[in-house]
Amino acid sequence: MSRTIAEKRAAFRTLHASGCFVLPNPWDAGSARYLASLGFAAVATTSSGYAWSTGHADTHVGRDAVLAHLRAMVDATDLPVNADFENGFGADAAGVAESVKLAVATGVAGLSIEDATGDVGDPLFPLEIAVARLAAARRAIDESGGDTLLIGRAENFFVGAPDLEDTIRRLQAYAAAGADCLYAPGIRTREEIEAVVAAVAPKPVNVLIGANSTFTLEDLAALGVRRVSVGGALARAAWGSFMRAAQTLSQGRFDGFGDAASGAELNALFGGDA
């Protein structure tokens, strides 16, 4: 039986109350449905994975396309969907609020707001401005019913400014401004993770795990992490397999499909015939 948007959001909020769960990142409806078939409790979009699927670089897809993508992802499965909503698609706090209301209307169960500017020379919003943008997102969610989770992201480690003290200062400010969950993509060590978890407790923390991590889910749970996402890693893995097979094909060989899924398996997954 299909769950309502309210039921999906309630289930998503419950996941953040205790324990530690994996929040994998599909990039289209098919990958979302496959993840649902494996028993994951929720999924999150990936701005990079979606952008690559449209032939664009990460952060180079417009708001209207992203909103359409969110609607498609929400419709694809019965799972709650967390939106990677980049920096809120607004030139100022009012613009962020407008965009967040549109995102909430797609049915997402959560959405994240980054403090990255997109400007290589000045990559982070000043803290006061970043807080105002996050607070505007909080008000927009509350005015829309209040049941969508808000995730505040400090992008220091992602934009080449790996200052843990400033990261924590930002996350604490975002928590005070109304973020339900905190996220500092790029922190990797046990000490960094423990420091972030302790600094924003009791609010839940998301940790990003990509390639070459030695952590297990049990390890991260023991550190107090509440949820674990993988960003564009699944999309990159898919692209890696596709690129290797295509490069083999370009050399006039046809032996690059050894790991390909069968058509029968995919048709069965999506409800068709082989």
N, C-alpha and C positions, 0 to 999 in steps of 0.2 A: 504494500500500500504506500502511495506517495505521501511524503511528509509535507506539511505546509511550511512556508517560509518561517513563521513563528516557531514551529517545532524544530526546524533546523537550527535556528539561532539559539534556542534554549539548550539543545543538545551540545552545541559548540561551547556555550558558556559553561556547561557542566564539565566538559573536558578540561577546562582551565582551573577547576576548583581543587583538584588533587591529582597526584600521579604524574606521569610523563608519557607523552604520546608523540608519534611521528606524524608530521603534517607534510606529506609528499606534494610535489609541485608539477602537475600536468600542464601541458601547454595547449591542448585542444580538447574537444569533447571526447574523442576516442580514447586518448590517454587518461582522461578523467574516469571514463567508464571502466577501463581496465583496472585502474587503481581501486575503484570501488569493489570490483570483483574479488580483489585480494583481501578484503576485509578491513581496510583502513577506515577510521572513524570520521575523517574530514580530509579535505584537500585545500591547497592554496595555489592561486595562480602565480605565474612567474613572468615578470615583465620582459626579461631577456628571452625566455623560451618562446613566448608569444611573438615578440618582435622578430626573432629569427624566422619563425614560420611564415611571416609576411614579407620576408626579404628586407628587413630593416635592422639597424643596430638597436641595442637596448636603449630605452628612453627616447627613441625617435619615432614613436607611434602616437598619433593624436588622441585627444580625449574621447572623441566620438567612437573611434575604432575600439578603444579600450573598454568603453562602456558596453558596446555591442558584444565584445568578447566576454565580459563578465556575465551578461545575460545568458549567453550560450553555455557558459560553464555551469551556471546555476541550474539551467534547464537540463543539463546532461546527466546528472545523477541525483540521487536522494541524499547525498552527503552535504553537510555544511561546506561552504566555499569561503575561504579567506582571500580577500583581494589584495594583490600587490598594487597599490594605487600610487606608486612612485612618490612624488613630493606634493601630491594633491591637485595637480593641474590648475593652479591658480597663481596669478602674478602677485597677489596679496592675500591677506587673511580672508577677505570677503570672497575672493575668487575660489579659494580652497573650500569655503563653506558651501558655495554653489555647487562645486564639483562633487563634494562629499554627499550632498543630498541626492544628486543624480546617481551616484554609486550605490547608496543605500536602496534606492528604488529598483535596482536590478535584482535585489534579493540576496545579496551577499551576507554572510553571517559575521564577517569581520573585515576590517580594512586597515592597512598600514599607511602611515604618513612619514616620509623621510625628511631629514633636514638638509639634504644635499641640494645645491643650487643648480647643478649642471654646468657650472662655469669652472673650467679647469684652474683658472687663476685665483678663484675665490670660491672653493668648493662647498663650504658650509654656510648656511644662514647664521648670522649672529644669534646668540642664544635668545635674546629678547624677541627677535622676529620669529625664530623657530617656535618658541613657546606660543606666540600669538596665533600662528598658523595651526598649531596643534589644538589650541583652545577653541579656535573657530570650527575645527572638525568636530570637536566634542559637542559644541552647541548645535551643530547641524544634525548630528546623530540624535541628540536628545529631542530636538524639535521634530524629528522624523519617527519618534517612538522609543528611542533609547535602547533597543535590544541588540543593536549591532556592536560588536566589540571593536574598540579602537586600540591600535597598536602603534606605539611611538618608537621610531627608529633613529638611532644615532649612528651616522654613517662615517664617523671618523676613520675607522680602520679600512673602510672601502675606498675612501677618496685620498688615501696617502697621508693621513694625519693621525697616526696610531697613538693617540694620547689617551691613556686609560683614565686619568683623572678628569679630563674634559668630557670624555664619554660618559662617565658616571654622573658628572654634574648635569649633563644634558638629560640623561635618562631620569634622574630624580626630578628635574624640572618638568619633564613630560608627564611623569606620574602625578605630580601635583596639579598639572593642568588638565588631568582627566583621562590619561591613557590607561586602559585596562590591562595591557600587557606591554612589556618592554623588550627591545630587540637591538642588539649591537652587532650587526653582521661583520664578520672578520675577526672577532676575538677567537683565539684558538687554544690557548693554554689553560690548564686546570686552574692556575692562579687567577687569570683574567676572568674566567667564568665564575669562579667562586666569589670574586670581588663584586661583579655585577649583580649576581643573585642576592648577595648580602645587602648591597646598597639600596635595592628597590623593594626588598621584602616588606610586606608579604605578597606584593603583586607578582604575577607569573612572568617568567623570562623565556623568550624564544632564543634558541641557539641555531646558527646555520652550520651545517656540516656538508663539506664538499668532498673533493678528492683527497686521498691519503690521510684521512683521519684515523687515529688508533682508538678513538672512543667507541664504546658500545652504548646502546640505549640505557643499559643498566648503569654504566659509568656516569652518564649524564644525569640520570635520575638521582643518583647518590650525591651529585653536586647541587641538587635542588632545582635543576632545569625542569620546566613544566612542558615545553613542547620543542620539537626538533624539526626544522625544515631543511630542504636541500637546494632551494633556489633553482638555478638553471641546470643543475647537475644531471637530472634525468634527460632533459632535452639535449644537453651536450653529449651524453652517452648515445642517444639515438642518432644525433648528427655524426658522431664518430663512426658508428657502424655504417651509416649511409655513405659517408665520404670514402671510407675504405673500399666498400663494394663498388662505388661509382668510379673510383680511381683505377681499380682492377679492370672494370669494364672499358674504360678509356684506353687501356693498353691492349685491347682485343682479347681479353680473357673473360671467362664466365664462371670462375671458381670463387667468386667473392660472396656467395650467398649462403655459405654454410650455416650461419647462425640465424637465418631468416625464419620468422614464424610461418606456419603453414596457412594457406588461405582458408582451409577448413576450420582451423582454430580461431581465426579472426572472425569468420562468418558466424561461427557458433557463439562467440562472445557478443557480437552485435545483433544476434537474433535472426540471422539469415541462413541460407542453405549453402553448403560447400560448392 
